Amino acid sequence: MKKTNPLHQALFRILRPMARLLLRNGIPFGEFSELVKRAYVEAALEDFADGR
């Protein structure tokens, strides 16, 4: 694995157990990907919806 920044390392530590949980429960990557996109967009709308 190439060197990554600390944020990438932290995300990987969070995502790896989550991936195991999803796999064990039959959640395909495509479904996970759509959920992540929706969460990302909703977070952006909440954080940056200040009228700028």
HTML snippet that shows the backbone in 3Dmol.js (N, CA, C, O; Angstrom):
<script src="https://3Dmol.org/build/3Dmol-min.js"></script>
<div id="view" style="width:600px;height:400px;position:relative"></div>
<script>
const pdb = `
ATOM      1  N   MET A   1       0.842  -1.177   0.000  1.00  0.00           N
ATOM      2  CA  MET A   1       0.000   0.000   0.000  1.00  0.00           C
ATOM      3  C   MET A   1       0.887   1.241   0.000  1.00  0.00           C
ATOM      4  O   MET A   1       1.841   1.335   0.773  1.00  0.00           O
ATOM      5  N   LYS A   2       0.565   2.180  -0.867  1.00  0.00           N
ATOM      6  CA  LYS A   2       1.387   3.387  -0.928  1.00  0.00           C
ATOM      7  C   LYS A   2       1.165   4.263   0.305  1.00  0.00           C
ATOM      8  O   LYS A   2       0.174   4.110   1.020  1.00  0.00           O
ATOM      9  N   LYS A   3       2.085   5.166   0.539  1.00  0.00           N
ATOM     10  CA  LYS A   3       1.944   6.080   1.664  1.00  0.00           C
ATOM     11  C   LYS A   3       0.735   6.975   1.437  1.00  0.00           C
ATOM     12  O   LYS A   3       0.525   7.495   0.341  1.00  0.00           O
ATOM     13  N   THR A   4      -0.048   7.144   2.479  1.00  0.00           N
ATOM     14  CA  THR A   4      -1.219   8.004   2.390  1.00  0.00           C
ATOM     15  C   THR A   4      -1.183   9.012   3.516  1.00  0.00           C
ATOM     16  O   THR A   4      -0.418   8.884   4.471  1.00  0.00           O
ATOM     17  N   ASN A   5      -2.020  10.007   3.383  1.00  0.00           N
ATOM     18  CA  ASN A   5      -2.042  11.007   4.445  1.00  0.00           C
ATOM     19  C   ASN A   5      -2.815  10.469   5.650  1.00  0.00           C
ATOM     20  O   ASN A   5      -3.518   9.466   5.530  1.00  0.00           O
ATOM     21  N   PRO A   6      -2.697  11.104   6.779  1.00  0.00           N
ATOM     22  CA  PRO A   6      -3.338  10.602   8.004  1.00  0.00           C
ATOM     23  C   PRO A   6      -4.856  10.464   7.892  1.00  0.00           C
ATOM     24  O   PRO A   6      -5.436   9.551   8.479  1.00  0.00           O
ATOM     25  N   LEU A   7      -5.498  11.350   7.153  1.00  0.00           N
ATOM     26  CA  LEU A   7      -6.945  11.245   6.998  1.00  0.00           C
ATOM     27  C   LEU A   7      -7.308   9.975   6.241  1.00  0.00           C
ATOM     28  O   LEU A   7      -8.255   9.282   6.612  1.00  0.00           O
ATOM     29  N   HIS A   8      -6.566   9.665   5.185  1.00  0.00           N
ATOM     30  CA  HIS A   8      -6.813   8.426   4.442  1.00  0.00           C
ATOM     31  C   HIS A   8      -6.611   7.207   5.334  1.00  0.00           C
ATOM     32  O   HIS A   8      -7.383   6.250   5.271  1.00  0.00           O
ATOM     33  N   GLN A   9      -5.595   7.243   6.146  1.00  0.00           N
ATOM     34  CA  GLN A   9      -5.332   6.119   7.052  1.00  0.00           C
ATOM     35  C   GLN A   9      -6.480   5.949   8.042  1.00  0.00           C
ATOM     36  O   GLN A   9      -6.901   4.825   8.318  1.00  0.00           O
ATOM     37  N   ALA A  10      -6.988   7.055   8.577  1.00  0.00           N
ATOM     38  CA  ALA A  10      -8.100   6.994   9.529  1.00  0.00           C
ATOM     39  C   ALA A  10      -9.365   6.472   8.848  1.00  0.00           C
ATOM     40  O   ALA A  10     -10.086   5.649   9.412  1.00  0.00           O
ATOM     41  N   LEU A  11      -9.625   6.950   7.649  1.00  0.00           N
ATOM     42  CA  LEU A  11     -10.798   6.473   6.911  1.00  0.00           C
ATOM     43  C   LEU A  11     -10.710   4.978   6.636  1.00  0.00           C
ATOM     44  O   LEU A  11     -11.704   4.262   6.757  1.00  0.00           O
ATOM     45  N   PHE A  12      -9.539   4.514   6.271  1.00  0.00           N
ATOM     46  CA  PHE A  12      -9.358   3.094   6.006  1.00  0.00           C
ATOM     47  C   PHE A  12      -9.646   2.271   7.256  1.00  0.00           C
ATOM     48  O   PHE A  12     -10.278   1.217   7.181  1.00  0.00           O
ATOM     49  N   ARG A  13      -9.174   2.759   8.418  1.00  0.00           N
ATOM     50  CA  ARG A  13      -9.428   2.049   9.680  1.00  0.00           C
ATOM     51  C   ARG A  13     -10.920   1.986  10.000  1.00  0.00           C
ATOM     52  O   ARG A  13     -11.389   1.019  10.601  1.00  0.00           O
ATOM     53  N   ILE A  14     -11.659   3.012   9.602  1.00  0.00           N
ATOM     54  CA  ILE A  14     -13.107   3.026   9.814  1.00  0.00           C
ATOM     55  C   ILE A  14     -13.821   2.143   8.793  1.00  0.00           C
ATOM     56  O   ILE A  14     -14.732   1.392   9.141  1.00  0.00           O
ATOM     57  N   LEU A  15     -13.404   2.238   7.541  1.00  0.00           N
ATOM     58  CA  LEU A  15     -14.111   1.558   6.458  1.00  0.00           C
ATOM     59  C   LEU A  15     -13.902   0.054   6.414  1.00  0.00           C
ATOM     60  O   LEU A  15     -14.805  -0.682   6.014  1.00  0.00           O
ATOM     61  N   ARG A  16     -12.751  -0.407   6.810  1.00  0.00           N
ATOM     62  CA  ARG A  16     -12.489  -1.854   6.716  1.00  0.00           C
ATOM     63  C   ARG A  16     -13.461  -2.681   7.553  1.00  0.00           C
ATOM     64  O   ARG A  16     -14.037  -3.632   7.024  1.00  0.00           O
ATOM     65  N   PRO A  17     -13.674  -2.367   8.840  1.00  0.00           N
ATOM     66  CA  PRO A  17     -14.673  -3.135   9.593  1.00  0.00           C
ATOM     67  C   PRO A  17     -16.093  -2.935   9.047  1.00  0.00           C
ATOM     68  O   PRO A  17     -16.914  -3.851   9.086  1.00  0.00           O
ATOM     69  N   MET A  18     -16.371  -1.735   8.541  1.00  0.00           N
ATOM     70  CA  MET A  18     -17.686  -1.487   7.947  1.00  0.00           C
ATOM     71  C   MET A  18     -17.883  -2.364   6.716  1.00  0.00           C
ATOM     72  O   MET A  18     -18.968  -2.907   6.508  1.00  0.00           O
ATOM     73  N   ALA A  19     -16.850  -2.505   5.908  1.00  0.00           N
ATOM     74  CA  ALA A  19     -16.931  -3.369   4.727  1.00  0.00           C
ATOM     75  C   ALA A  19     -17.205  -4.811   5.137  1.00  0.00           C
ATOM     76  O   ALA A  19     -18.008  -5.493   4.501  1.00  0.00           O
ATOM     77  N   ARG A  20     -16.557  -5.271   6.173  1.00  0.00           N
ATOM     78  CA  ARG A  20     -16.808  -6.636   6.666  1.00  0.00           C
ATOM     79  C   ARG A  20     -18.268  -6.803   7.092  1.00  0.00           C
ATOM     80  O   ARG A  20     -18.903  -7.806   6.769  1.00  0.00           O
ATOM     81  N   LEU A  21     -18.790  -5.824   7.812  1.00  0.00           N
ATOM     82  CA  LEU A  21     -20.179  -5.865   8.260  1.00  0.00           C
ATOM     83  C   LEU A  21     -21.136  -5.908   7.063  1.00  0.00           C
ATOM     84  O   LEU A  21     -22.095  -6.679   7.051  1.00  0.00           O
ATOM     85  N   LEU A  22     -20.862  -5.076   6.069  1.00  0.00           N
ATOM     86  CA  LEU A  22     -21.710  -5.045   4.884  1.00  0.00           C
ATOM     87  C   LEU A  22     -21.662  -6.370   4.133  1.00  0.00           C
ATOM     88  O   LEU A  22     -22.695  -6.887   3.707  1.00  0.00           O
ATOM     89  N   LEU A  23     -20.472  -6.910   3.975  1.00  0.00           N
ATOM     90  CA  LEU A  23     -20.323  -8.189   3.266  1.00  0.00           C
ATOM     91  C   LEU A  23     -21.063  -9.310   3.986  1.00  0.00           C
ATOM     92  O   LEU A  23     -21.743 -10.120   3.357  1.00  0.00           O
ATOM     93  N   ARG A  24     -20.929  -9.349   5.293  1.00  0.00           N
ATOM     94  CA  ARG A  24     -21.596 -10.393   6.083  1.00  0.00           C
ATOM     95  C   ARG A  24     -23.117 -10.301   6.000  1.00  0.00           C
ATOM     96  O   ARG A  24     -23.819 -11.295   6.187  1.00  0.00           O
ATOM     97  N   ASN A  25     -23.612  -9.110   5.721  1.00  0.00           N
ATOM     98  CA  ASN A  25     -25.053  -8.899   5.662  1.00  0.00           C
ATOM     99  C   ASN A  25     -25.585  -8.793   4.234  1.00  0.00           C
ATOM    100  O   ASN A  25     -26.731  -8.401   4.016  1.00  0.00           O
ATOM    101  N   GLY A  26     -24.739  -9.148   3.265  1.00  0.00           N
ATOM    102  CA  GLY A  26     -25.187  -9.223   1.881  1.00  0.00           C
ATOM    103  C   GLY A  26     -25.443  -7.894   1.198  1.00  0.00           C
ATOM    104  O   GLY A  26     -26.184  -7.831   0.217  1.00  0.00           O
ATOM    105  N   ILE A  27     -24.836  -6.826   1.708  1.00  0.00           N
ATOM    106  CA  ILE A  27     -25.003  -5.515   1.083  1.00  0.00           C
ATOM    107  C   ILE A  27     -23.946  -5.385  -0.010  1.00  0.00           C
ATOM    108  O   ILE A  27     -22.751  -5.382   0.285  1.00  0.00           O
ATOM    109  N   PRO A  28     -24.370  -5.278  -1.265  1.00  0.00           N
ATOM    110  CA  PRO A  28     -23.391  -5.165  -2.353  1.00  0.00           C
ATOM    111  C   PRO A  28     -22.735  -3.782  -2.380  1.00  0.00           C
ATOM    112  O   PRO A  28     -23.265  -2.814  -1.836  1.00  0.00           O
ATOM    113  N   PHE A  29     -21.575  -3.716  -3.024  1.00  0.00           N
ATOM    114  CA  PHE A  29     -20.830  -2.457  -3.084  1.00  0.00           C
ATOM    115  C   PHE A  29     -21.648  -1.340  -3.713  1.00  0.00           C
ATOM    116  O   PHE A  29     -21.602  -0.202  -3.248  1.00  0.00           O
ATOM    117  N   GLY A  30     -22.392  -1.652  -4.761  1.00  0.00           N
ATOM    118  CA  GLY A  30     -23.194  -0.621  -5.430  1.00  0.00           C
ATOM    119  C   GLY A  30     -24.181   0.047  -4.495  1.00  0.00           C
ATOM    120  O   GLY A  30     -24.365   1.264  -4.541  1.00  0.00           O
ATOM    121  N   GLU A  31     -24.813  -0.742  -3.650  1.00  0.00           N
ATOM    122  CA  GLU A  31     -25.768  -0.194  -2.690  1.00  0.00           C
ATOM    123  C   GLU A  31     -25.049   0.673  -1.662  1.00  0.00           C
ATOM    124  O   GLU A  31     -25.520   1.758  -1.323  1.00  0.00           O
ATOM    125  N   PHE A  32     -23.915   0.197  -1.169  1.00  0.00           N
ATOM    126  CA  PHE A  32     -23.102   0.981  -0.235  1.00  0.00           C
ATOM    127  C   PHE A  32     -22.666   2.293  -0.872  1.00  0.00           C
ATOM    128  O   PHE A  32     -22.723   3.350  -0.243  1.00  0.00           O
ATOM    129  N   SER A  33     -22.235   2.216  -2.116  1.00  0.00           N
ATOM    130  CA  SER A  33     -21.776   3.399  -2.836  1.00  0.00           C
ATOM    131  C   SER A  33     -22.886   4.446  -2.949  1.00  0.00           C
ATOM    132  O   SER A  33     -22.642   5.638  -2.760  1.00  0.00           O
ATOM    133  N   GLU A  34     -24.092   4.000  -3.255  1.00  0.00           N
ATOM    134  CA  GLU A  34     -25.218   4.935  -3.352  1.00  0.00           C
ATOM    135  C   GLU A  34     -25.533   5.572  -2.007  1.00  0.00           C
ATOM    136  O   GLU A  34     -25.829   6.765  -1.941  1.00  0.00           O
ATOM    137  N   LEU A  35     -25.473   4.788  -0.934  1.00  0.00           N
ATOM    138  CA  LEU A  35     -25.714   5.333   0.401  1.00  0.00           C
ATOM    139  C   LEU A  35     -24.659   6.375   0.769  1.00  0.00           C
ATOM    140  O   LEU A  35     -24.980   7.423   1.330  1.00  0.00           O
ATOM    141  N   VAL A  36     -23.402   6.080   0.449  1.00  0.00           N
ATOM    142  CA  VAL A  36     -22.316   7.025   0.745  1.00  0.00           C
ATOM    143  C   VAL A  36     -22.508   8.313  -0.049  1.00  0.00           C
ATOM    144  O   VAL A  36     -22.324   9.405   0.489  1.00  0.00           O
ATOM    145  N   LYS A  37     -22.873   8.196  -1.311  1.00  0.00           N
ATOM    146  CA  LYS A  37     -23.108   9.400  -2.131  1.00  0.00           C
ATOM    147  C   LYS A  37     -24.211  10.253  -1.526  1.00  0.00           C
ATOM    148  O   LYS A  37     -24.080  11.472  -1.425  1.00  0.00           O
ATOM    149  N   ARG A  38     -25.298   9.605  -1.125  1.00  0.00           N
ATOM    150  CA  ARG A  38     -26.419  10.353  -0.551  1.00  0.00           C
ATOM    151  C   ARG A  38     -26.002  11.048   0.738  1.00  0.00           C
ATOM    152  O   ARG A  38     -26.347  12.209   0.958  1.00  0.00           O
ATOM    153  N   ALA A  39     -25.264  10.345   1.588  1.00  0.00           N
ATOM    154  CA  ALA A  39     -24.801  10.945   2.847  1.00  0.00           C
ATOM    155  C   ALA A  39     -23.858  12.117   2.581  1.00  0.00           C
ATOM    156  O   ALA A  39     -23.923  13.140   3.263  1.00  0.00           O
ATOM    157  N   TYR A  40     -22.987  11.964   1.593  1.00  0.00           N
ATOM    158  CA  TYR A  40     -22.023  13.011   1.246  1.00  0.00           C
ATOM    159  C   TYR A  40     -22.750  14.270   0.778  1.00  0.00           C
ATOM    160  O   TYR A  40     -22.428  15.381   1.199  1.00  0.00           O
ATOM    161  N   VAL A  41     -23.739  14.077  -0.102  1.00  0.00           N
ATOM    162  CA  VAL A  41     -24.497  15.212  -0.633  1.00  0.00           C
ATOM    163  C   VAL A  41     -25.305  15.881   0.474  1.00  0.00           C
ATOM    164  O   VAL A  41     -25.330  17.109   0.568  1.00  0.00           O
ATOM    165  N   GLU A  42     -25.967  15.083   1.314  1.00  0.00           N
ATOM    166  CA  GLU A  42     -26.755  15.668   2.404  1.00  0.00           C
ATOM    167  C   GLU A  42     -25.876  16.448   3.381  1.00  0.00           C
ATOM    168  O   GLU A  42     -26.265  17.517   3.851  1.00  0.00           O
ATOM    169  N   ALA A  43     -24.701  15.918   3.685  1.00  0.00           N
ATOM    170  CA  ALA A  43     -23.775  16.626   4.571  1.00  0.00           C
ATOM    171  C   ALA A  43     -23.322  17.937   3.937  1.00  0.00           C
ATOM    172  O   ALA A  43     -23.245  18.968   4.606  1.00  0.00           O
ATOM    173  N   ALA A  44     -23.027  17.888   2.650  1.00  0.00           N
ATOM    174  CA  ALA A  44     -22.596  19.119   1.951  1.00  0.00           C
ATOM    175  C   ALA A  44     -23.713  20.151   1.950  1.00  0.00           C
ATOM    176  O   ALA A  44     -23.465  21.334   2.182  1.00  0.00           O
ATOM    177  N   LEU A  45     -24.929  19.718   1.692  1.00  0.00           N
ATOM    178  CA  LEU A  45     -26.049  20.658   1.689  1.00  0.00           C
ATOM    179  C   LEU A  45     -26.246  21.284   3.059  1.00  0.00           C
ATOM    180  O   LEU A  45     -26.506  22.484   3.155  1.00  0.00           O
ATOM    181  N   GLU A  46     -26.128  20.503   4.111  1.00  0.00           N
ATOM    182  CA  GLU A  46     -26.279  21.037   5.458  1.00  0.00           C
ATOM    183  C   GLU A  46     -25.134  21.978   5.830  1.00  0.00           C
ATOM    184  O   GLU A  46     -25.362  23.031   6.426  1.00  0.00           O
ATOM    185  N   ASP A  47     -23.918  21.603   5.482  1.00  0.00           N
ATOM    186  CA  ASP A  47     -22.752  22.377   5.901  1.00  0.00           C
ATOM    187  C   ASP A  47     -22.531  23.635   5.072  1.00  0.00           C
ATOM    188  O   ASP A  47     -21.960  24.610   5.561  1.00  0.00           O
ATOM    189  N   PHE A  48     -22.976  23.620   3.828  1.00  0.00           N
ATOM    190  CA  PHE A  48     -22.686  24.746   2.932  1.00  0.00           C
ATOM    191  C   PHE A  48     -23.925  25.473   2.447  1.00  0.00           C
ATOM    192  O   PHE A  48     -23.843  26.250   1.496  1.00  0.00           O
ATOM    193  N   ALA A  49     -25.057  25.246   3.066  1.00  0.00           N
ATOM    194  CA  ALA A  49     -26.309  25.884   2.661  1.00  0.00           C
ATOM    195  C   ALA A  49     -26.512  27.180   3.434  1.00  0.00           C
ATOM    196  O   ALA A  49     -27.577  27.406   4.008  1.00  0.00           O
ATOM    197  N   ASP A  50     -25.501  28.023   3.448  1.00  0.00           N
ATOM    198  CA  ASP A  50     -25.607  29.287   4.200  1.00  0.00           C
ATOM    199  C   ASP A  50     -25.884  30.472   3.286  1.00  0.00           C
ATOM    200  O   ASP A  50     -25.721  31.621   3.697  1.00  0.00           O
ATOM    201  N   GLY A  51     -26.303  30.205   2.049  1.00  0.00           N
ATOM    202  CA  GLY A  51     -26.678  31.277   1.138  1.00  0.00           C
ATOM    203  C   GLY A  51     -25.583  31.823   0.262  1.00  0.00           C
ATOM    204  O   GLY A  51     -25.798  32.792  -0.465  1.00  0.00           O
ATOM    205  N   ARG A  52     -24.409  31.221   0.314  1.00  0.00           N
ATOM    206  CA  ARG A  52     -23.322  31.729  -0.543  1.00  0.00           C
ATOM    207  C   ARG A  52     -23.491  31.287  -1.958  1.00  0.00           C
ATOM    208  O   ARG A  52     -22.671  31.622  -2.812  1.00  0.00           O
TER     209      ARG A  52
END
`;
const viewer = $3Dmol.createViewer("view");
viewer.addModel(pdb, "pdb");
viewer.setStyle({}, {cartoon: {color: "spectrum"}});
viewer.zoomTo();
viewer.render();
</script>
